[in-house]
Amino acid sequence: MAKIKTTHVGSLPRGDELTPLLLARDKGEAYDAAEFDAKVSAAVDAAVKTQVDAGVSVVSDGELGKVGYSTYMIERLSGFGGHIDRKPAADLAEVPNLAKKLSAIMGSQEFVRASCIGPVRKVTLQPLHDDIRRFKSALEKHAAPDTEAFMNAASPGLITAFQVNRHYPSHEAYLADLADAMREEYETIVDAGFYLQLDCPDLAMSRHTGYQDLSDEEFVKVAAANVEALNAATANIPPEKMRMHICWGNYEGPHDHDIPLERVIDIVIGARPATVLFEAANPRHEHEWKVWKDAKLPDHKILAPGLIDTCSNYIEHPELIAQRIERFAGIVGADRVVASTDCGFGTFAGYGKLDPIVTWRKLKSLREGADIAASRL
């Protein structure tokens, strides 16, 4: 029986001990560097062990050294500063009472929301080297012989969506400098022996968040430009060494303003990474497995559908997971399916709904479901 791999989108819960340190560092407040490194190292060590124990095939460092997946680069690049509040997502703006309830449950997003206020250039990759060192140490202690590993990085388009342009004459000019500035980070991750995962919610979520004032047609042009920049920045990396993740936002909102997958599917497929991770478990996007069925997928593309919902503390039954896997195996074959999650479990420090214990149990159920599907396929 061929084993079906399992993975997840990357971020994991940071915990109450680590979160204050991450937020203080993000705000430029004084912190003890040795204490920070020790606590992050311990958290990564525990996260890798727990992933391996849960049967995860392709593990990550949980992004535990970052305050968030989409803003961490401001400590590595020049050109960013200040703080601006973002517009509420279009769906939540229509239900303000629900938005307040969700904020009370999820926690507050206290990280700095900088803008691009000057030329973007690489300043330092030391935080990345620290992340790699801590991750390798944990893998040496806990990885099984067949365990694989990946590390996350923000795509150029994602950075434009969160760090609003206040400097460049055009979106394309901003993207061009970001591609140049981020290229070394991407290549360093692969050179360290990991898969590179490009996080790309800018290709879907941004339609109803940062670009909600555009038409669908205008947004699709932005998304196409973002993928063009991603492809340029990763030109030296083999597609099979890369994954990319698209999503519509990791929050329990109405999501009735989400752009349909069929509007952006061709752009997503045109990106260089071979493996595509995407939402396929939540009630707004589970039906879109048919879009993948109808798409013209190149033979080298691997589908990593989200089979468990990261906005709900329900633990999906392994049989349900197996059924969902079988849908996608029927499209590309079981050897081109990796069982994944809809989104990250801890996108920002101090923000999230899932209990950490539930996170690990969901990943264990994912493994069990993948084994059931493999026995039938």
C-alpha positions in Angstrom: 0.0 0.0 0.0 1.5 3.3 -1.1 1.4 5.9 1.7 -0.4 9.2 1.1 1.6 12.0 2.5 0.2 14.5 5.0 1.2 18.0 5.7 -0.2 21.4 6.8 0.0 25.0 5.7 2.8 26.0 8.1 2.0 28.1 11.1 1.3 26.5 14.4 0.0 27.9 17.8 2.8 29.9 19.5 1.5 29.6 23.0 1.1 32.1 25.9 4.8 32.1 26.8 6.2 32.9 23.4 3.6 35.3 22.1 4.5 38.3 24.4 8.1 38.0 23.3 7.2 38.0 19.6 4.9 41.0 20.0 7.5 43.0 21.9 10.1 42.3 19.3 7.7 43.2 16.5 7.0 46.6 18.2 10.7 47.4 18.6 10.5 47.1 22.4 13.5 45.9 24.4 13.7 42.1 24.8 16.3 39.5 25.9 17.7 38.0 22.7 19.1 34.9 24.5 15.7 34.3 26.2 14.0 34.8 22.8 16.2 32.2 21.1 15.9 29.7 23.9 12.1 29.9 24.0 11.7 29.7 20.2 14.1 26.8 20.0 12.2 25.0 22.7 8.9 25.7 20.9 10.2 24.5 17.6 11.6 21.4 19.2 8.2 20.5 20.7 6.3 21.4 17.5 8.5 19.1 15.4 8.2 16.2 17.8 4.4 16.6 18.0 4.1 16.7 14.2 6.1 13.6 13.9 4.1 11.9 16.6 0.9 12.8 14.8 2.2 11.2 11.7 2.7 14.3 9.6 4.9 13.4 6.6 6.0 16.9 5.6 6.6 19.1 8.7 7.5 22.7 9.4 9.0 24.8 12.1 5.5 26.2 12.8 6.8 29.7 11.9 7.3 30.0 15.6 10.0 32.6 15.3 7.8 35.0 13.4 5.0 37.3 14.7 3.0 36.5 11.6 3.3 34.9 8.1 2.7 38.2 6.2 4.5 40.9 8.1 7.8 39.3 9.4 9.8 40.6 6.5 9.9 44.2 7.8 12.8 43.1 10.1 14.7 41.7 7.1 14.0 44.4 4.4 14.3 48.2 4.2 11.6 50.4 3.0 8.8 49.8 5.6 7.6 51.9 8.4 4.6 53.4 10.3 1.4 51.7 11.1 -2.0 51.8 9.3 -5.2 50.0 10.2 -6.6 47.9 7.4 -10.1 48.0 6.1 -12.3 45.2 7.6 -13.0 42.4 5.2 -16.0 43.1 2.9 -18.0 40.2 4.4 -17.3 41.2 8.0 -18.1 44.9 7.4 -21.7 43.9 6.7 -22.0 42.0 10.0 -20.4 44.3 12.7 -21.8 42.5 15.6 -20.4 39.2 14.4 -17.1 40.8 13.8 -17.0 41.9 17.5 -17.9 38.4 18.7 -15.2 36.9 16.5 -12.6 39.4 17.8 -13.4 38.4 21.3 -13.0 34.7 20.5 -10.0 35.0 18.2 -8.0 37.6 20.0 -6.6 40.9 18.7 -4.1 41.3 15.9 -1.5 43.4 17.7 1.3 43.2 15.2 2.6 46.2 13.4 0.9 47.0 10.1 3.6 48.9 8.3 3.5 50.5 4.8 6.0 50.6 2.1 7.5 54.1 2.4 10.8 53.8 0.6 12.9 51.6 -1.7 12.7 47.9 -0.7 16.1 46.2 -0.3 17.4 43.2 1.6 19.1 44.2 4.9 19.7 41.0 6.7 18.8 37.3 6.5 20.1 36.5 10.1 16.5 35.8 11.4 16.1 33.3 8.6 19.4 31.6 9.4 18.3 31.4 13.0 15.0 29.8 12.0 16.9 27.3 9.8 19.4 26.5 12.7 16.5 25.9 15.2 14.5 23.8 12.7 17.5 21.6 11.7 18.3 21.0 15.4 14.7 19.8 16.1 14.6 17.6 12.9 17.9 15.9 13.9 16.3 15.0 17.3 12.8 14.0 16.2 12.4 13.4 12.5 11.5 9.9 11.3 13.6 8.4 8.4 10.9 9.4 5.9 10.0 12.8 7.3 10.3 15.7 4.9 10.4 19.4 5.8 9.3 22.8 4.5 9.7 26.4 5.5 7.3 29.3 4.7 8.1 32.6 3.0 5.8 35.4 2.0 5.3 35.8 -1.8 6.0 39.2 -3.3 2.2 39.7 -3.9 1.4 38.8 -0.3 3.8 41.5 0.9 2.1 44.1 -1.3 -1.3 43.1 0.1 -0.3 43.6 3.8 2.3 46.3 3.4 0.5 48.9 1.4 2.4 50.8 -1.3 3.1 54.4 -0.3 6.3 54.9 -2.3 6.4 53.2 -5.7 4.8 54.7 -8.8 3.0 51.5 -9.6 2.1 48.1 -8.2 4.4 46.5 -10.8 7.4 48.6 -9.7 6.8 47.6 -6.1 6.6 43.9 -7.1 9.8 44.1 -9.1 11.9 45.4 -6.1 10.2 42.8 -3.8 11.1 40.0 -6.2 14.7 41.1 -6.1 14.7 41.6 -2.3 13.1 38.2 -1.5 15.0 36.0 -4.0 17.8 35.2 -1.7 15.5 34.2 1.1 13.7 31.8 -1.2 16.9 30.3 -2.5 18.4 30.0 1.0 15.5 27.9 2.2 15.9 25.4 -0.7 19.7 25.4 -0.3 19.2 24.4 3.3 17.4 21.2 2.1 13.8 22.2 2.7 10.8 22.7 0.4 10.0 26.3 -0.1 6.4 27.2 0.6 5.2 30.5 -0.9 2.2 31.9 0.9 -0.2 33.5 -1.6 -3.5 34.5 -0.1 -3.1 37.6 -2.3 -4.4 35.5 -5.2 -7.8 35.0 -3.5 -8.3 36.5 0.0 -7.1 40.0 -1.1 -10.0 40.4 -3.4 -12.4 41.0 -0.4 -9.7 42.6 1.9 -7.0 44.9 0.5 -8.4 45.0 -3.1 -12.1 45.1 -2.2 -12.6 48.3 -4.1 -11.5 46.8 -7.4 -13.7 44.8 -9.8 -13.1 41.1 -10.3 -11.5 41.9 -13.7 -9.1 44.5 -12.1 -8.2 42.1 -9.3 -7.4 39.3 -11.7 -4.9 41.6 -13.4 -3.3 42.3 -10.0 -3.1 38.6 -9.2 -1.5 37.8 -12.6 1.1 40.5 -12.0 1.8 38.9 -8.5 2.4 35.5 -10.0 4.6 37.0 -12.7 6.8 38.5 -9.9 6.7 35.2 -7.9 7.9 33.3 -11.0 10.7 35.8 -11.6 11.9 35.6 -8.0 12.0 31.8 -8.0 13.4 31.3 -11.5 16.5 29.5 -10.1 14.5 27.0 -8.0 13.1 23.8 -9.5 9.3 23.7 -9.4 9.4 20.3 -7.5 11.2 22.0 -4.6 8.3 24.5 -4.1 4.8 24.6 -2.7 2.3 27.5 -2.8 -0.7 28.1 -0.6 -3.8 30.1 -1.6 -6.7 30.8 0.7 -9.6 33.2 1.3 -8.8 34.1 4.9 -8.4 32.0 8.0 -11.4 33.3 9.9 -15.0 32.1 10.6 -16.9 34.8 8.7 -19.6 34.6 6.1 -17.1 34.6 3.2 -19.9 35.4 0.8 -17.6 38.0 -0.9 -14.9 35.4 -1.7 -13.9 35.4 -5.3 -14.7 32.0 -6.9 -11.8 29.7 -7.5 -12.7 29.5 -11.2 -11.9 33.2 -11.7 -8.3 32.7 -10.6 -7.5 29.0 -11.3 -5.6 29.6 -14.5 -3.4 32.2 -12.7 -2.8 29.8 -9.8 -1.8 27.0 -12.2 0.5 29.4 -14.0 2.7 29.8 -10.9 6.0 27.8 -10.9 5.6 25.8 -7.7 4.6 22.2 -8.4 2.5 21.6 -5.2 -0.6 23.7 -4.6 -2.2 23.9 -1.2 -5.8 25.3 -1.1 -9.0 25.3 0.9 -11.2 22.3 0.3 -12.8 21.6 3.7 -14.8 24.7 4.7 -18.4 25.1 3.7 -17.7 28.0 1.3 -15.1 26.2 -0.9 -15.4 22.4 -0.5 -17.6 22.2 -3.6 -14.7 23.7 -5.7 -13.1 20.2 -6.1 -15.0 20.2 -9.3 -13.1 23.3 -10.5 -9.8 21.3 -10.1 -11.5 18.4 -12.0 -12.2 20.7 -14.9 -8.9 22.6 -14.9 -6.1 21.8 -17.4 -3.5 20.7 -14.9 0.1 20.1 -16.1 1.3 16.6 -15.3 3.9 17.8 -12.7 1.3 19.6 -10.5 0.6 18.0 -7.1 -2.7 18.9 -5.3 -2.6 19.4 -1.5 -6.2 20.1 -0.7 -7.2 21.3 2.8 -9.1 18.3 4.3 -9.5 19.7 7.8 -10.9 23.2 8.7 -8.6 25.4 10.7 -11.4 27.6 11.9 -13.3 25.0 13.8 -12.5 22.9 16.9 -14.5 20.0 15.4 -12.0 17.2 14.8 -12.9 15.8 11.3 -13.6 12.0 11.3 -10.9 10.0 9.4 -13.5 8.5 7.2 -14.6 12.0 6.0 -11.0 12.9 5.3 -10.6 9.7 3.3 -13.6 10.5 1.2 -12.3 14.0 0.5 -8.9 12.5 -0.5 -10.6 10.1 -2.9 -12.2 13.0 -4.7 -8.9 14.5 -5.6 -7.2 11.1 -6.3 -9.9 10.6 -8.9 -8.7 13.7 -10.6 -4.9 13.4 -10.6 -4.2 10.0 -9.0 -3.3 9.1 -5.5 0.4 9.7 -6.1 -0.2 13.3 -6.9 -2.3 14.1 -3.8 -1.0 15.3 -0.4 -3.5 15.6 2.4 -3.3 19.1 3.9 -5.2 21.7 5.9 -7.3 24.6 4.8 -4.9 27.2 6.3 -2.4 27.7 9.1 -3.2 27.0 12.8 -1.5 30.1 14.1 -1.3 32.8 11.4 -0.4 35.5 13.9 0.9 35.5 17.4 -1.9 35.8 19.9 -4.6 35.3 17.3 -6.6 32.2 16.6 -9.5 30.1 17.7 -8.2 26.5 17.8 -7.0 25.0 21.0 -3.5 23.6 20.6 -4.6 20.1 21.7 -7.2 20.1 19.0 -4.6 21.1 16.5 -2.5 18.0 17.2 -5.6 15.7 17.2 -6.7 17.1 13.9 -3.3 16.3 12.4 -3.5 12.8 13.8 -7.0 12.4 12.3 -5.5 13.6 9.0 -3.0 10.8 9.1 -5.6 8.2 9.9 -7.8 9.4 7.1 -4.9 9.3 4.6 -4.2 5.7 5.6 -7.8 4.7 5.1 -7.8 6.3 1.6 -4.5 4.7 0.7 -5.9 1.2 1.7 -8.8 1.8 -0.7 -6.8 3.3 -3.5 
